[in-house]
Amino acid sequence: MNQPPPPPPPPRPPTTVAPGPPGAQIVDRGFQRYEGPRAGVGQAIRSVAWQSIRSTLGLGRPARHKIFPVLAIAIAYIPAIAFVGLSVIVGDILDPNEIADYASYYGFITAAILLFAGLVAPEVLVGDRRNGMLAMYLSTPLHRGTYLVAKAVAVLLTLALVTLGPPLLLLIGYTFENAGPDGLGDWLTVLLRIVVSAFAISGALSAVSMAAASLTDRRAFASIGVVLLALASPAVASALVDGAELSPNWRLIDVFSMPFELVFRIFGEPGNFPELSTVSVVAVNLAWTIGGITVVIWRYSRLVVAR
């Protein structure tokens, strides 16, 4: 005998929605495509570079993140301010080049440059791998290559604060005191040499620092590695040349001194190691720069990123 069908379930009470602001209502649920303006890859690179610079300098972050950047910048600019002040006081007695010339100025701020070189790239690169931001960046129009371009721009511009700003301040201060280069042509020549020197130093040290930062997920390890390399390579080069009496060309392994040696050659001066040819000094700086970039590209090409 057939059983009668079960009775239908009782109707559900109507769903109540919490009252919202007058005129507000839920129209739809789900995702919609972004239909606004798209700035493109170039704007993405600029945005990532700017945010990386802000993070490195501690802008928008607690005060403890500003200590090292402010300290390094102060170390870099104080000598320039002092030299300009000295030129004002004894400008009629001493020639500005006897106080501090542009090429040798970097010798007064090596500590600031080393501090920045060991700080900037680890802060820019390591943090993104540790906190998952790298995967988010790669989900945008940026790919690994353009991401690295943005980070390299950030490192270069941040280092320029201590490699370009101080000698530029020195040139402007001497110019206002009528102690700068003679004539517009000489002034522009000195300016060009300062800019080229600053980015020569920043380029080599940025590449080495980024290479170290790409090999570890610890900021401290990367920073210590950069500082140890910068301090150990001059000692090893000096031991090989002065102690073991090997060829002076062994000084080329000094990764920290060679960028500053290149500055002297840019200004047409023999530098601290006149026994080295200018061609070899230029070549070794290019080798360190290209080698560092190669390490970074190799490391990120093999990096597994979970999206």
Summary of the structure (lengths in Angstrom):
residues: 307
radius of gyration: 28.1
end to end distance: 60.5
largest distance: 124.8
contacts: 883
relative contact order: 0.11
helix: 69%
strand: 0%
